[in-house]
Amino acid sequence: MSAAINPGELVFSATHVAVYKIGVFTALGDSATALHHASTVEVALLESSERYARYCIDTARA
């Protein structure tokens, strides 16, 4: 069961770290590793449309 998220509160989870890694490895030119991390993301755990959009854009760039 997840707790309510208050405005301004940062959410830190393995899913968010994986989304961050997609962008990092894409920027480093390592698309294979970026796509590996993209395959580990549980899209249902992305709370906002902004995080989902970041996931989609960074995965497409990879």
C-alpha positions as CSV (number, residue, x, y, z in Angstrom):
1,M,0.0,0.0,0.0
2,S,1.5,3.4,-1.0
3,A,1.2,6.5,1.2
4,A,-0.3,9.7,-0.1
5,I,2.1,12.1,-1.7
6,N,2.0,15.7,-0.5
7,P,2.6,18.6,-2.9
8,G,6.3,19.3,-3.2
9,E,7.3,15.9,-1.8
10,L,9.9,14.0,-3.7
11,V,9.2,10.4,-4.6
12,F,12.2,8.1,-4.8
13,S,11.8,4.6,-6.0
14,A,13.6,2.0,-8.1
15,T,11.2,2.9,-11.0
16,H,12.2,6.5,-10.9
17,V,15.9,5.6,-10.8
18,A,15.4,3.4,-13.8
19,V,13.8,6.3,-15.7
20,Y,16.7,8.5,-14.8
21,K,19.2,5.9,-16.0
22,I,17.5,5.8,-19.4
23,G,18.3,9.5,-19.9
24,V,21.8,9.2,-18.5
25,F,22.8,6.2,-20.7
26,T,21.2,7.8,-23.8
27,A,23.2,11.0,-23.2
28,L,26.4,8.9,-22.8
29,G,25.6,7.2,-26.2
30,D,24.9,3.7,-24.7
31,S,21.5,3.0,-26.1
32,A,21.6,-0.7,-25.4
33,T,22.0,-0.1,-21.6
34,A,19.3,2.6,-21.8
35,L,16.9,0.2,-23.4
36,H,17.7,-2.4,-20.9
37,H,16.7,0.0,-18.1
38,A,13.6,0.9,-20.1
39,S,12.5,-2.7,-20.0
40,T,12.6,-2.8,-16.2
41,V,10.3,0.2,-15.7
42,E,6.8,-0.6,-14.3
43,V,4.9,2.1,-16.2
44,A,1.9,1.8,-13.8
45,L,4.2,3.1,-11.0
46,L,4.8,6.4,-12.7
47,E,2.5,8.7,-10.8
48,S,2.4,11.7,-13.1
49,S,2.0,12.3,-16.8
50,E,5.2,14.2,-16.8
51,R,7.2,11.2,-15.5
52,Y,5.5,9.0,-18.1
53,A,6.3,11.5,-20.9
54,R,9.9,11.6,-19.7
55,Y,10.0,7.8,-19.8
56,C,8.5,7.8,-23.4
57,I,10.8,10.5,-24.8
58,D,14.0,9.2,-23.3
59,T,13.2,5.6,-24.4
60,A,12.4,6.8,-28.0
61,R,15.7,8.7,-28.1
62,A,17.6,5.6,-27.0
